[in-house]
Amino acid sequence: MDHLIQDLRFSLRVMLKSPGVTLIAVLCIALGIAANTTIFSVVNAILLRPLPYADPERIAVLYETQLQRGIEEDNFSLHDLQDARASVRSFSKIEAYGPRSLVFSGHDEPERVLGALVSANLFEMLGEKPIHGRLFLEEEDRPGAPGVILLSHALWQRRFNSDPKIVGQTVMVNATAHTVVGVMAPHFNFPYQQEAWVPATPILHKGERVDRSLVAMARLRPGATFEQANVELEGFFKRLEREYPDSHAGWSARAVTLREDFVDTEIQLMVLTMMGAVICVLLIACANVANLLLARATARQREIAVRVAFGAQRRRVIRQLLTESVVVALVGGALGILLAVWGIHLMEAAIPQENQPPYWMRFVIDGNVLLFTLGIAVVTGLVFGLAPALQAAKTDLNDTLKEGGRGAGGSVLRNRLRNGLVIVEVALSLLLLVGASLFIRSFLELQSVDSGFDTRPLLTMRMYLPSGIYAQEDEAAMTRRIEDVVRRIEEIPAVEAAASSPTIPLSGGGDDAPVEIEGRPAQPGKEPMVFYTGVTSRFFETLGISLVKGRGFTEPEGAELSRVAVVNESFAQRFWPKREAVGRRFRFPTQLDPEKAGWFTVIGVVPDLYNDEADDKPLPSAYLPGPYYIARNPGILVRTRLDPAQVTAQVREAIRASDPHLPVYDILTMEEVRQLGSWQYSFLGKMFTSFGVIALFLASIGVYGVLSYSVSQRLREIGVRVALGAQRGDVVRLVLRQGMGLALGGIALGLFGALGVTRVVSGILYNVSATDPVSFGGISVLLATVAGIASYLPASRAMAVDPLDALRSE
């Protein structure tokens, strides 16, 4: 301990004695550690921190599957859920939830919040308790039970002014009286960002077995395993298939862990890719500081030699030098934490409000992150300090202590080590910058995708039809309200056309269903899947889309259960590749109500539209008259003559005039919708660009530092060369040759590494090859240019060497 205290004191004196060297080393390490701490906070939140539930590793998420149709994850119907509770014994509890829009009305303007339907014992299974009131009772989750509701803490504060007497009060939700039974704890917004919860059974009990709208969750019994549960689920669904062949032919189910459900493979790949990137940044920083310490070790050779001559053991010298390195790293780590706090705020700001992560995924610097930062600071100090310490400890006493001993300034091995570190820096920088280029090019490719229509004059929004006013079975009233809203909007002078559909292109909506084609043999349970939605008559006109063949809906057809449909080109080419699609017929054998079931005649073909994000391939799609697909949250599309944002207030007024109980939300221009669809690529591009710029900066410093040191060690040689007739250009070429040699070596090594590493992220690129020649070639040229600039500065210094001064100094 005495020796450690001595080493620490001496380390501080050495750091203060060379403030410039210390500052550069601390800043390099701080940048590397800040990047690692920032991204590790993401890794910790997504992959490491335990989920905030009781015994989460025993909680399963259940999905229905139909592999013959390519359905790997579908939800449960309420009836399947109830049967599973009685049959699957591997689980002690089986509960469920389903997203649901909830409209709060009363004295204030109606407010739509993202809520959820939940089974009565779900929160108890998760180990959650309210801070006010109680959870749902089982009798409140039965058909015909009076309305009750749980509020989130944020909603309680925002809409009810933190009223301590809220429990027991009646509030209007979806135009129906609900009694508030509890307020949940702060930051609880299960499953993602929900703000209120109501029992599921009173709302869903009239549904069919094909109404798969609930995400099932279950807790394993003591001693049971996921493997046993999956075997039992398969057997249970075989019984359902025998009992309900029309709705369950070919269906099965599987159980996955809660973590696996919340964090899919693509998210894990993105997070681990970013973690790999920041590790590269830290390695570059380590290489830079190691080079710096190697140069300083050369200047300290005489000091070290004197200490050894007076009896200091070499391992004692190594320990002292490693202590100095670790102290530098710890100081850099402390500064890195401060920079990481800033970095986390910047990273969160780069995520659009509409795509905020779930409530349990909080990016904070907690105990795990601090422990990680401490660990990498110590390891970093040992990594970048080990090579200089070992080299310094090998000092030859005789050569070093000789008065004026030349050549002690740097051994061949030491110079090779420093050159090797620069080559590694350049290689890692190229790897990061190529990754940044690939993601940026993916973002640009996605931005250039032809959405099939001009997005600029379009305004989009959704409204919600409360169940207390518009009963599920009264679809005619819902259809009339939607038609009235569209009519009122079209009366606005600045509006060219308006339409409604559950589907907003590039934003989602609609559904998938098995389809049967007339003239082809029926294949129950094996029918191909297509996308379908309902639209009002001027849907395609509002989007500005011209039909490829046939015609669109007339106004009467769009407002009635007309047996006509418009399909997209993918639909037509898949089912009638060499025949005329117009006039052909198809039907949905299992999806539509008996009243709506029947054969649809194709009256038109439209170009493919991206129903979801533009990085998803357009599916074969069928557009039906609006009454065939009535949603409580219909989308509204408005084509304007002005800037779409300028007519927002008028559109809201038109909807309020039609029904003041209808809340309007998700108001976005279509251009904003398009931008939101590619935010992930923009986010990754920004992150990798940040890392790449840091890496490029550090690598350029590395090249400059090595060449500056080399020039300082070769002043006598350069002076002799100039004295013997060498031209200034010869001196410049001598230094540039060395610098560019290091850079080209690093570029070659980096290209080889990038060819392998970029294949790992090929699955999350869009329309860009993992070996994209533009990215590889452009980044190589950029690095070579930066290396040339960094090399020229020491070269200009060498060019200014006076041969008489250089020879006199010797």
Secondary structure as UniProt FT lines:
FT   HELIX           2..17
FT   HELIX           19..43
FT   HELIX           44..48
FT   HELIX           56..58
FT   STRAND          59..66
FT   HELIX           67..69
FT   STRAND          71..74
FT   HELIX           78..87
FT   TURN            89..90
FT   STRAND          91..105
FT   STRAND          111..118
FT   TURN            120..121
FT   HELIX           122..126
FT   STRAND          130..133
FT   HELIX           138..140
FT   TURN            143..144
FT   STRAND          148..151
FT   HELIX           153..160
FT   TURN            161..162
FT   TURN            164..165
FT   TURN            167..168
FT   STRAND          170..173
FT   TURN            174..175
FT   STRAND          176..184
FT   TURN            186..187
FT   TURN            190..193
FT   STRAND          196..199
FT   HELIX           201..204
FT   TURN            205..206
FT   TURN            209..210
FT   STRAND          214..220
FT   TURN            222..223
FT   HELIX           226..243
FT   HELIX           245..248
FT   TURN            249..250
FT   STRAND          252..257
FT   HELIX           258..262
FT   HELIX           265..299
FT   HELIX           301..309
FT   TURN            310..311
FT   HELIX           314..349
FT   HELIX           353..355
FT   TURN            359..360
FT   HELIX           367..393
FT   HELIX           397..401
FT   TURN            403..404
FT   TURN            406..409
FT   HELIX           412..447
FT   TURN            456..457
FT   STRAND          458..463
FT   TURN            467..469
FT   TURN            472..473
FT   HELIX           475..490
FT   TURN            493..494
FT   STRAND          495..501
FT   TURN            505..507
FT   STRAND          511..514
FT   STRAND          516..517
FT   TURN            518..519
FT   TURN            524..525
FT   STRAND          529..535
FT   TURN            537..538
FT   HELIX           539..543
FT   STRAND          549..550
FT   HELIX           555..559
FT   TURN            560..561
FT   STRAND          564..568
FT   HELIX           569..575
FT   TURN            577..578
FT   TURN            582..583
FT   STRAND          585..587
FT   TURN            589..591
FT   TURN            594..596
FT   STRAND          600..606
FT   TURN            614..615
FT   STRAND          621..625
FT   HELIX           626..628
FT   STRAND          635..640
FT   HELIX           644..647
FT   HELIX           648..658
FT   TURN            660..661
FT   STRAND          664..669
FT   HELIX           670..676
FT   TURN            677..678
FT   HELIX           679..713
FT   HELIX           715..723
FT   TURN            724..725
FT   HELIX           728..757
FT   HELIX           758..764
FT   TURN            770..771
FT   HELIX           773..799
FT   HELIX           803..808
//
